[in-house]
Amino acid sequence: MKKLLVPLASAMLLSGCATSVSPVSGILYSNVKAPLTATAAPEQAQRVGRASVRSILGIIASGDASINTAARNGGIREIHYVDYESQNFFGVLAEFTVVVYGN
């Protein structure tokens, strides 16, 4: 039993090291997609743009996950809605991606 508790306790302590925004999170792994914002655009979105940030152990983090960068990456001038994706691997690696839909 002790052999199982030590790795589990370690995972729980390290899970906060590389964090990303998420409505729910798992101790060992999480992969979540959720809405961020929407507009009342009547037509269907034809383009998708993405922008991401990454973190290692919560010590090193870099990237630009702004809505503006995601829209520019997708060639979008009129934003219809924005989602996000959040992943966390064992509290070691985390990634947060903003996904913009529009025309």
C-alpha positions, 0 to 999 in steps of 0.5 A: 500500500505504501508503494502506491501512496508515495507516487500518488501523493507526489503527483498531487503535490506536483499537479499545481506546478504546471497549471493552465486555466480549466473548468475542471482538472485531473491530478494526472492528466486533463484535456478540456475544451470549453467556450470562452465568448461568442457574438451574434454573427448571423453567418457561419464561421469559415475560418479557424485561428489558434494561438497557444502558450506552454508551461514546464513545471510552472517555472518556464512559460512562453507564448501568446494565446491572445484572441488577436494573435489567434485571429491573425493566425487564421486570417480572421477579421470578423470574430464569431466565437472563441473557444479554448483548449487546456491540457496538463500532463502530470503537472509537468507540461501544460498547454493553453490554446485559444481557438477563434472562429470567424471570417 
